[in-house]
């Protein structure tokens, strides 16, 4: 169970760090770093939730990761 806790903690740390940076005005919602922090954080949290069989959180974090991917794709295509 320790590994799952570490994975979940790392994911949540990234998501919350991104949120705090957004609230403090250090990043914008379409910033690549912000979106990447959300993607990696949500991915780690989804995986950690899968490890502990917390399916509702797998769905939540998986959806969060998909939304971050969509945001990144929009950012990449708009920068061209």
C-alpha positions as CSV (number, residue, x, y, z in Angstrom):
1,X,0.0,0.0,0.0
2,X,3.0,2.3,0.5
3,X,3.7,2.5,-3.2
4,X,0.1,3.5,-4.0
5,X,0.2,6.2,-1.3
6,X,3.4,7.7,-2.8
7,X,2.0,7.7,-6.3
8,X,-1.3,9.3,-5.2
9,X,0.6,11.9,-3.1
10,X,2.9,12.9,-6.0
11,X,-0.2,13.2,-8.3
12,X,-2.1,15.3,-5.8
13,X,0.9,17.5,-5.1
14,X,1.3,18.3,-8.8
15,X,-2.4,19.1,-9.2
16,X,-2.5,21.3,-6.2
17,X,0.8,23.0,-7.1
18,X,-0.7,23.8,-10.5
19,X,-3.8,25.2,-8.9
20,X,-1.9,27.4,-6.5
21,X,0.3,28.7,-9.3
22,X,-2.9,29.6,-11.2
23,X,-4.6,31.3,-8.2
24,X,-1.4,33.3,-7.5
25,X,-1.4,34.5,-11.1
26,X,2.0,32.8,-11.9
27,X,0.5,30.8,-14.8
28,X,-2.5,31.1,-17.1
29,X,-5.0,28.3,-17.7
30,X,-3.6,27.7,-21.2
31,X,0.0,27.6,-20.1
32,X,1.8,24.4,-21.2
33,X,3.4,23.9,-17.8
34,X,0.1,24.2,-16.0
35,X,-1.5,21.7,-18.4
36,X,1.4,19.3,-18.1
37,X,1.3,19.5,-14.3
38,X,-2.4,18.7,-14.4
39,X,-1.9,15.8,-16.9
40,X,0.9,14.2,-15.0
41,X,-0.7,14.8,-11.7
42,X,-4.1,13.4,-12.7
43,X,-2.4,10.5,-14.5
44,X,-0.5,9.6,-11.3
45,X,-3.5,10.0,-9.2
46,X,-5.6,7.8,-11.5
47,X,-3.0,5.1,-11.4
48,X,-2.7,5.3,-7.7
49,X,-6.4,5.1,-7.3
50,X,-6.4,2.1,-9.6
51,X,-3.8,0.4,-7.3
52,X,-6.1,0.8,-4.3
53,X,-9.3,-0.1,-6.3
54,X,-10.9,3.3,-5.8
55,X,-12.8,3.2,-9.2
56,X,-14.7,6.5,-8.7
57,X,-11.4,8.3,-8.3
58,X,-10.0,6.5,-11.3
59,X,-12.9,8.0,-13.3
60,X,-12.4,11.4,-11.8
61,X,-8.7,11.6,-12.3
62,X,-8.8,9.9,-15.7
63,X,-11.3,12.5,-16.9
64,X,-9.1,15.3,-15.5
65,X,-6.2,13.8,-17.4
66,X,-8.2,13.7,-20.7
67,X,-9.3,17.3,-20.2
68,X,-5.6,18.3,-19.7
69,X,-4.7,16.4,-22.9
70,X,-7.4,18.3,-24.8
71,X,-6.1,21.6,-23.4
72,X,-2.6,20.7,-24.5
73,X,-3.7,19.7,-28.0
74,X,-5.6,23.0,-28.3
75,X,-2.5,24.9,-27.2
76,X,-0.2,23.1,-29.5
77,X,-2.4,23.5,-32.6
78,X,-3.1,27.2,-31.8
79,X,0.6,28.0,-31.5
80,X,1.3,27.0,-35.1
